[in-house]
């Protein structure tokens, strides 16, 4: 089943009506830029977030932020997505600089969750844990936005970091996502420019703007 949840940028002033029976998450911190929308197909959402938070409380992971397509739906028109990417900082073993995702999967398996390749399946959600192992990802986790979903606190990457990561990845679907952020006015352009400059992505952004002048959909890469 495709699952997804989303909120929208507060800069989009069109009122939205909640679907019958939907939950409206609370947004805090940098969430001044967000407007709550709704959850949909939310089988396993609460269970997923509670497990992630238990991992954090038990010291299996450090600070975390949801990224990828699920995080993008927080700022854009809600869309279905099939898995959840969770970027984490990992504790190091005493006397060693090495980090490992292994304890995350051992923790989940010991509690009866199914492992499918790199995913932990929680409810209907395949969840993949990824190390925030470079400066951009580390910043995205450090600056994560706190939201409250079904009474559970969680954190998502800021819109500007999602755009910067998509720009760096550079696939056609990443370019499409960037265009959605621009066209839906869901990103702070000043903050984005500062972030791109700090992480050496300004030249790549200029290339992107030249390819899609005015933020309009052009010929996609194949």
Buried (B, 14 or more C-beta within 10 A) or exposed (E): EEBBBBBBBBEBEEEBEEEEEEBBBEBEBBBEBBBBBBBBBBEBBBBBBBBBBEBBEEEBBBBBBBBBBBBBBBBBBBBEBEBBBBBBBBEEEEEEEEBBBEBBBEBBEEEEBEEEEEBBBBBBBBBBBBBBEEEBBBBBBEBBBBBBBBEBEBBBBBBBBBBBBBBBEEEEEBBEBBBBBBEBBBBBEEBBBEBBEEBEBEEBBEEBEEEBEEBEEEEEEE
